[in-house]
Amino acid sequence: MDAVKTKKDNSKMIMMLLKGRTFIVLIVLLIFFSIANPNFLSFSTLTMLAKHVALYGILAIGMTFVIITSGIDLSVGSVVGLAGMIAGGMIQEGVTLTFAGVTLYFSVPVIVLFTLLLGCVIGLINGVIVTKLSVAPFIATLGTMYICRGLASLRSKGATFSNIAGNEALGNVGIKALGSSIAGIPVGAILLLVFAVVGAYLLRNIPFGWHVQAVGGNNRAAKLSGVNVDRITILVYILSGFCAAMVGLINTAQLAAAHPASGDSWEMNAIAATVLGGTSMSGGSGTILGTIVGAFVIGVINDGMTMCGVSEFWQKVIRGLVIILAVIIDQAQRKLEAKMALQVRNETN
């Protein structure tokens, strides 16, 4: 009897460690990099880290909703680049109406709204392809990834929009505010907090979030219970596109320039942050808080390795290993949860 009790206690302890793994890893990484580079915890470094985490975190929040439905969105990195190019082009060159021979310039709020709408449209296209045309999410978003990256390059023939400050006479100044700081806190970090609060509320407190988890947990059961699976799936891809476009705007403002290669491979950072945060790749479960902690882990790894002089090539290898390890640990957690649930049922019977 004591052996059984000890085994159950051990299982519970292991489960607690697995659930808190991301936070534990974050603490360990902070200690390690602060020892490896004493400047790592300086105010300037932490401010830069906050800017990077804001980008990864907002992107990962949208990805969290998609992965909970058992989907994937590989297009988000390219949407970041396209959104930046569209916004940067509208500021620097305006919109030329060839047939009328005039060039229109828009205010920054209009440009921001248009860019966010573009992200939503791309997400809508992804969602429709996945649901109505029954294309696997991996293939559908892989296709839109290439399309968006190509369109970003075509927008300027591969050139950079470097003059995004705008002109007061044209009424298009202000985009740099998204890359500035308020009382030393980056605006991007403040927006991350807003997105996190709203995302957590959507996921946990309203029917939409419950339906998202139901779709990922058991698609067929969700349909039988009256959930409009196609609509929920389309909405999560729209949300992902919206988040990606927002990141494109913030990134452009932070760099004070728009480049078509911006956001390259950031979909991997978003997926890694989401999975590290405890969202199951098989769908059905995940938390926004976990995703934010995961984004901090990715940010600390990236910035820490850069400050320690680790080669960019090795950084890619390490990020790939992190993703694989995160999935392996996730699978181990699911198996242990299933085993513990079975033990409880057997004891009850």
C-alpha positions in Angstrom: 0.0 0.0 0.0 2.9 2.4 0.9 4.6 1.5 -2.4 1.4 2.5 -4.3 1.1 5.7 -2.4 4.8 6.6 -3.0 4.3 5.9 -6.7 1.3 8.2 -6.9 3.1 10.9 -5.0 6.1 10.6 -7.4 3.7 10.8 -10.4 2.1 14.0 -9.0 5.6 15.5 -8.4 6.7 14.7 -11.9 3.4 16.2 -13.2 4.0 19.4 -11.3 7.5 19.7 -12.7 6.3 19.1 -16.2 3.6 21.7 -15.9 6.0 24.2 -14.5 8.9 23.3 -16.8 8.8 26.5 -18.9 9.1 28.8 -15.9 11.9 26.6 -14.5 13.8 26.7 -17.8 13.4 30.5 -17.9 14.9 30.9 -14.4 17.8 28.6 -15.3 18.5 30.4 -18.5 18.4 33.8 -16.8 20.9 32.6 -14.2 23.1 31.0 -16.9 23.3 33.9 -19.2 23.8 36.4 -16.4 26.9 34.4 -15.3 28.1 34.0 -18.9 27.7 37.7 -19.6 27.4 40.1 -16.6 25.8 42.7 -18.9 22.9 40.4 -19.7 20.7 41.7 -16.8 21.5 45.4 -17.5 18.6 47.8 -18.1 19.5 48.3 -21.8 19.7 44.6 -22.4 16.4 43.9 -20.6 14.8 46.7 -22.6 16.0 45.1 -25.8 14.8 41.7 -24.6 11.4 43.1 -23.9 11.1 44.5 -27.4 12.0 41.1 -28.9 9.7 39.2 -26.5 6.9 41.5 -27.4 7.2 40.5 -31.1 7.5 36.8 -30.4 4.8 36.9 -27.8 2.1 38.6 -29.8 2.8 36.3 -32.7 2.7 33.3 -30.4 -0.7 34.3 -28.9 -2.3 34.0 -32.4 -0.4 30.8 -32.9 -1.8 29.4 -29.6 -5.4 29.6 -30.8 -4.5 27.9 -34.0 -2.6 25.1 -32.4 -5.3 24.5 -29.8 -7.6 23.7 -32.7 -5.0 21.1 -34.0 -3.9 23.5 -36.7 -0.7 25.3 -37.6 0.1 28.6 -39.3 3.4 28.8 -41.1 2.5 32.0 -42.9 2.8 34.4 -39.9 6.5 35.2 -40.4 5.8 36.2 -44.0 2.8 38.2 -43.0 5.0 40.1 -40.6 7.3 41.0 -43.6 4.4 41.8 -45.9 2.6 44.0 -43.3 5.7 46.0 -42.8 6.2 46.5 -46.5 2.6 47.6 -47.1 2.7 50.1 -44.2 6.2 51.3 -45.1 5.3 51.7 -48.7 2.1 53.6 -47.9 4.1 56.0 -45.7 7.1 56.5 -48.0 5.5 56.4 -51.5 1.8 56.7 -50.8 -0.8 55.0 -53.1 -0.5 56.1 -56.7 -3.7 56.1 -58.8 -2.3 55.7 -62.2 -5.5 56.3 -64.1 -6.0 59.6 -62.2 -2.3 60.6 -62.1 -2.4 61.3 -58.4 -0.7 59.9 -55.3 -2.7 59.6 -52.1 -1.1 59.7 -48.6 -3.0 58.5 -45.6 -2.7 59.2 -41.9 -1.0 56.6 -39.7 -4.2 55.4 -38.0 -5.6 54.6 -41.4 -2.4 52.8 -42.5 -2.5 50.8 -39.3 -6.1 49.8 -39.7 -5.5 48.9 -43.4 -2.5 46.7 -42.5 -4.3 44.9 -39.7 -7.2 44.3 -42.1 -4.8 42.9 -44.6 -3.6 40.4 -41.9 -7.2 39.4 -41.2 -7.8 38.8 -44.9 -4.8 36.6 -45.2 -6.0 34.7 -42.1 -9.4 34.4 -43.6 -7.9 33.0 -46.8 -6.0 30.4 -44.7 -9.1 29.5 -42.8 -11.2 29.1 -45.9 -8.6 26.9 -47.6 -8.3 24.7 -44.6 -12.1 24.3 -43.9 -13.9 24.7 -47.2 -11.3 23.2 -49.5 -10.1 20.6 -46.9 -6.5 21.3 -47.4 -4.2 20.3 -44.5 -3.2 23.4 -42.4 0.5 22.7 -43.0 0.2 22.8 -46.7 -2.3 25.6 -46.9 -0.2 28.0 -44.7 3.0 26.8 -46.4 1.6 28.1 -49.6 0.5 31.4 -48.3 3.8 31.8 -46.6 5.6 31.8 -50.0 2.9 34.0 -51.5 3.2 36.6 -48.8 7.0 36.6 -48.9 6.9 37.0 -52.6 4.4 39.8 -52.5 6.6 41.6 -49.8 9.5 41.5 -52.2 7.5 42.5 -55.2 6.2 45.6 -53.3 9.6 47.3 -53.6 11.4 44.9 -55.9 13.4 43.7 -52.9 14.4 47.2 -51.7 14.0 48.6 -48.2 11.6 51.4 -47.3 13.9 53.4 -45.1 12.0 56.7 -44.9 9.0 55.8 -42.7 9.1 58.8 -40.5 6.5 60.4 -42.7 6.0 64.1 -43.5 3.9 66.4 -41.4 2.8 68.3 -44.5 1.3 65.0 -45.8 -0.2 64.1 -42.5 1.4 60.6 -42.3 3.7 60.9 -39.3 3.6 58.8 -36.1 4.3 55.2 -37.0 7.5 55.3 -34.9 5.4 55.7 -31.8 4.8 51.9 -31.9 8.6 51.4 -31.5 9.1 54.0 -28.8 8.9 53.6 -25.0 6.7 55.0 -22.3 8.4 55.6 -18.9 11.2 53.3 -20.1 8.8 50.5 -21.1 8.7 49.6 -24.8 5.3 50.2 -26.4 5.5 46.7 -27.9 5.7 45.2 -24.4 2.6 47.2 -23.3 0.8 45.9 -26.4 1.9 42.4 -25.5 0.3 42.8 -22.1 -2.9 44.0 -23.7 -2.9 41.1 -26.2 -2.2 38.6 -23.4 -5.1 39.8 -21.3 -7.5 39.9 -24.2 -6.3 36.5 -25.4 -6.6 34.9 -22.0 -10.2 36.3 -21.6 -11.2 35.1 -25.1 -9.8 31.6 -24.4 -11.2 31.1 -20.9 -14.2 33.3 -20.3 -16.4 33.2 -23.4 -18.0 30.5 -25.5 -15.6 31.2 -28.4 -12.6 30.1 -26.3 -14.5 27.0 -25.1 -15.3 26.1 -28.6 -11.7 26.6 -29.7 -10.6 24.0 -27.1 -13.5 21.7 -28.0 -12.6 21.7 -31.7 -9.0 20.8 -30.9 -10.0 18.2 -28.3 -12.4 16.3 -30.4 -13.5 17.7 -33.8 -16.3 15.2 -34.3 -17.7 15.6 -30.8 -17.6 19.3 -31.2 -19.7 19.1 -34.3 -22.2 16.8 -32.7 -22.6 19.2 -29.8 -23.5 22.0 -32.1 -20.2 23.9 -32.5 -19.7 25.5 -35.9 -16.2 24.0 -36.4 -15.6 25.7 -39.7 -16.4 29.1 -38.3 -14.2 28.7 -35.2 -11.3 27.4 -37.4 -11.6 30.4 -39.8 -11.8 32.8 -36.8 -8.6 31.5 -35.2 -6.7 31.9 -38.5 -8.1 35.5 -38.8 -6.8 36.1 -35.2 -3.4 34.7 -36.1 -3.2 36.9 -39.2 -4.2 40.0 -37.1 -1.5 39.3 -34.6 1.1 38.8 -37.3 0.1 42.1 -39.0 0.4 43.9 -35.6 3.9 42.4 -35.1 4.8 43.6 -38.6 3.8 47.2 -37.7 5.7 47.1 -34.4 8.8 45.6 -35.9 8.8 48.2 -38.7 8.4 51.0 -36.1 11.3 49.6 -34.0 13.6 49.3 -37.0 12.5 52.6 -38.4 12.5 50.8 -41.8 10.6 48.1 -43.7 12.4 45.2 -45.3 10.8 42.3 -47.3 12.9 39.7 -45.3 11.6 40.9 -42.0 10.0 38.1 -39.9 11.9 35.4 -41.8 11.5 32.1 -39.8 9.6 33.9 -37.0 6.9 31.3 -37.4 9.3 28.9 -35.8 9.8 31.2 -32.8 6.0 31.5 -32.5 5.5 27.7 -32.6 8.4 27.1 -30.2 7.0 29.6 -27.7 3.6 28.1 -27.9 4.7 24.5 -27.4 7.2 25.5 -24.7 4.3 27.2 -23.0 2.4 23.9 -22.7 0.0 24.1 -25.7 -0.4 20.6 -27.0 0.5 20.1 -30.6 -2.3 17.5 -30.8 -4.7 20.3 -29.8 -7.4 20.8 -27.2 -5.4 22.5 -24.5 -3.1 25.5 -23.9 -2.8 28.8 -22.0 -1.9 32.3 -22.9 0.2 32.7 -19.7 2.2 29.6 -20.7 2.7 31.0 -24.2 4.0 34.3 -22.8 6.5 32.5 -20.6 7.5 30.4 -23.6 8.1 33.7 -25.6 10.4 34.9 -22.8 12.3 31.6 -23.0 12.8 32.0 -26.8 13.8 35.7 -26.4 16.3 34.9 -23.6 17.8 32.0 -25.7 18.1 34.2 -28.8 19.5 37.3 -27.1 21.6 35.3 -24.7 23.3 33.3 -27.4 23.9 36.5 -29.5 25.5 38.3 -26.5 27.7 35.2 -25.9 28.9 35.2 -29.5 27.2 32.0 -30.5 27.2 31.5 -34.3 23.8 32.2 -36.0 24.1 28.8 -37.5 24.4 27.1 -34.1 21.5 29.3 -32.9 19.2 27.7 -35.5 20.4 24.2 -34.5 19.6 25.0 -30.8 16.2 26.4 -31.6 15.4 23.3 -33.6 16.4 21.1 -30.7 14.3 23.2 -28.3 11.2 22.6 -30.5 11.8 18.9 -30.7 12.5 18.6 -26.9 9.4 20.6 -26.1 7.2 18.3 -28.2 8.8 15.2 -26.6 8.1 16.6 -23.1 4.6 17.5 -24.1 3.9 14.0 -25.2 5.4 12.6 -22.0 3.1 14.9 -20.0 0.0 13.8 -22.0 0.9 10.1 -21.4 1.4 10.6 -17.7 -1.9 12.5 -17.4 -3.7 9.7 -19.2 -2.1 7.1 -16.9 -3.0 9.1 -13.8 -6.6 9.5 -15.0 -6.8 5.7 -15.6 -5.6 5.0 -12.1 -8.2 7.3 -10.6 -10.9 5.6 -12.6 -9.7 2.2 -11.5 -9.7 3.3 -7.8 -13.2 4.7 -8.2 -14.5 1.5 -9.6 
